[in-house]
């Protein structure tokens, strides 16, 4: 199973890449806020926060008028490879 730390590290790398290439974009702002929220969350809250990111991020990205670099695309895909975690609310420890 993927750890919270692995998710946070992937989000930090994407956040850093976006801060360089697209610092004022809504996508960069949303990734930064989601990263802060994910870092603060634990247990069921972590899964719910991650699921909220998976639900909102594609729409926000679509509304921005830029194309990811190869590195940004790879990081985005890495984060979305964790999507099953966001669907893990029923399996979370209560």
C-alpha positions in Angstrom: 0.0 0.0 0.0 1.2 3.5 -0.8 2.1 5.6 2.2 0.9 9.2 3.0 4.6 10.2 2.8 4.9 8.9 -0.8 1.8 10.9 -1.8 3.1 14.1 0.0 6.5 13.7 -1.7 4.9 13.4 -5.2 2.6 16.4 -4.5 5.7 18.4 -3.3 7.5 17.7 -6.5 4.6 18.7 -8.6 4.1 21.8 -6.5 7.7 22.8 -7.0 7.6 22.2 -10.8 4.4 24.3 -11.2 5.8 27.0 -9.0 8.7 27.4 -11.5 6.7 27.1 -14.8 3.2 28.3 -13.9 3.4 30.1 -10.6 0.2 32.2 -11.0 -1.9 29.5 -12.5 -5.0 28.3 -10.7 -3.6 24.8 -11.0 -0.5 25.7 -9.1 -2.5 27.5 -6.5 -4.8 24.5 -6.1 -2.0 22.0 -5.9 -0.3 24.1 -3.2 -3.5 24.3 -1.1 -4.2 20.6 -1.6 -0.7 19.8 -0.5 -1.1 21.8 2.7 -4.5 20.1 3.4 -3.1 16.7 2.7 -0.1 17.3 5.0 -2.5 18.2 7.9 -4.9 15.3 7.3 -4.8 11.9 9.0 -6.8 8.7 8.6 -10.2 9.1 6.9 -9.6 12.8 6.5 -6.4 12.0 4.5 -8.4 9.8 2.1 -11.3 12.3 1.8 -8.8 15.2 1.2 -7.0 13.2 -1.5 -10.3 12.2 -3.1 -11.4 15.9 -3.2 -8.1 16.6 -5.0 -8.8 13.9 -7.6 -12.3 15.3 -8.1 -11.3 18.9 -8.5 -7.8 19.0 -10.0 -8.6 17.9 -13.5 -11.3 20.6 -13.9 -9.0 23.3 -12.6 -6.2 22.1 -14.8 -8.5 22.2 -17.8 -9.6 25.8 -17.1 -5.9 26.9 -17.2 -4.5 27.7 -20.6 -1.2 26.0 -20.5 0.4 22.6 -21.3 2.3 20.6 -18.8 6.0 20.0 -19.5 7.1 16.3 -19.7 8.2 16.5 -16.1 5.0 18.0 -14.9 2.9 15.5 -16.8 4.9 12.6 -15.3 4.4 14.0 -11.8 0.7 14.6 -12.4 0.3 11.0 -13.7 2.3 9.7 -10.7 -0.1 11.5 -8.3 -3.2 10.2 -10.2 -1.7 6.7 -10.0 -2.7 6.9 -6.3 -6.4 7.5 -7.2 -7.4 4.2 -5.6 -6.4 5.6 -2.2 -9.0 8.3 -2.5 -11.6 5.6 -3.1 -10.4 3.9 0.0 -12.8 5.6 2.4 -14.7 2.5 3.3 -11.4 0.6 4.0 -10.0 3.3 6.2 -9.4 2.8 9.9 -12.0 4.5 11.9 
